[in-house]
Structure formats: C-alpha cells, structure tokens
Amino acid sequence: MSPTLIDLSHTIEHGMITYKGLPAPVISDHLTREASRALYAPGTEFHIGNIEMVANTGTYLDSPFHRYEEGKDLAGLPLDSLAYLEGIVVRHVGGAERELERSRSPNIETSAGNLSGPEDRAITAAALEHLDVKAKAVLFHTAWDTRWRTEDYSNGKHPFLSADAAEFLANAGAALVGIDSYNIDDTADGGRPAHSILLAAGIPIVEHLCGLRELPITGFRFCAVPVKVKGFGTFPVRAFAIVLND
C-alpha cells in the first residue's frame, strides 16, 4: 500500500491570532488579477499576494537562534534535521479533551508511548523513560489543538514539557520535539526551560501542531521544513506525517 500523508498544520488566515499579545497576519494583494492584465498578453493574468506577519504564526518551528544568538538560524538547519524523521507520538490527553478525542477517534492507538488519563499539565521525564527517542521526532499529543482560535487556547492552563522531560529528550538524542499545545513551556511565568534546554542541544521545536490523534504511536515519518531565511529563528511550517502502511 502507498504511504498515507497526514497534514499536521493549522491554516494561516488573515486576522488570525496564534499567540496572545502578538499581531495577527495581514494578508493583502500586492498585484491584483485585474491590475495584472495591463502587464501581460490578452487573456493572461496573475495574482501576487502580500503577507505581513510575525514569525510565530500558525504551526511554526523554532531553531536554536530563536533562543541563542550564536545558535543555528533557519538557513543553518540541515534538511535531514527537519524532514523524513522517524516519529513517535506521546499521548498526554486529559480532562475534557480525553473524551473528545475518544469520540473523534474511537480506535485511537494508546499502546506504547501512551499516557492515559493524566490530570497534571506537566509532561515529566518519568513518562518518557521507557521510550527510545534517539534520532526521532517526538510529538506530544495533548489535544489542546481542539481549543484553537478560542479564548481557552491561551488561558494559561495548557499542557507543557517539564525541565526534566526536556533534559531527558536532549540526553537521549531526540532529533526534534513537537507539541499541539499553546507552548512547549509553562507560560505562567517568564522561565522557558524546555526551549532553553532543547535549543541549546540543537533540537528544533515545533509548536501549535494539530491532528496528532490521526497518527499511530510509531510507524511514520515526520517533516516540518521552514523557508531558508538567514538571521531568522522561527517561521511557519507545513508539518506533515508520512504513515508507512504495510
């Protein structure tokens, strides 16, 4: 059977807020189809769009430069650190999200890598120690994406990765870490230990993923490639998984 492609990215739209306090993207025309007709042969027209946005918009990837001035920027990330990575899903779905996920995906896989019924927002190292994450994209499925574009999405009660979990992933050699939550860190204060630890280890971070409920625990490849911008640490990605069907 051919592989199945699963989109794990939010759609970017005009006026959409991703992160509280940051501006929404402004999408406009640089050249309209009507205006372009004067520039080309009869019957030929084009549209050229313009978008003004902060880097932290939609589903995006953080490179080490986002946190560290001397870290690799987007242009410095090798493709093999972003594309066709062996993936593993860690499920940490609690509260109202748990029942919603079961209703959406009755056959959701909850074997290896599963954290069933957690009430604590923090994902700790204790939940990961049985996993082999070396050279893998480790994707945390919290179902927080079900709150996307609602007031609750940025209510400060989102799931996050604890410092010891980030240390475990860095020491165990994870290739990339992603999450479908509002932030990989707790935003209750200004500390950002998960960002600091992972990016110091050269591990890219993908935030605001969606659709992780559609993935198996293992048996897929993950891709999240931003544009190659020098002097930039963060940019939206079209994140997707390639499920390797037998």
Secondary structure, DSSP 8 states (H G I E B T S, - for coil): ---EEEE------TT--SSTTS---EEEEEE-HHHHTTTSSTT----EEEEE--SS-SSEEE-GGGT-TTS--GGGS-GGGTSSEEEEEEEEE-HHHHHHHHHH-TT---STTEEES--SSEE-GGGTTT---TT-EEEEE--GGGGTTSGGGGSS---EE-HHHHHHHHHTT-SEEEESSS-SS--SSS--HHHHHHHHTT--EEES---GGGS-SSSEEEE------TT--EEE---EEEE---
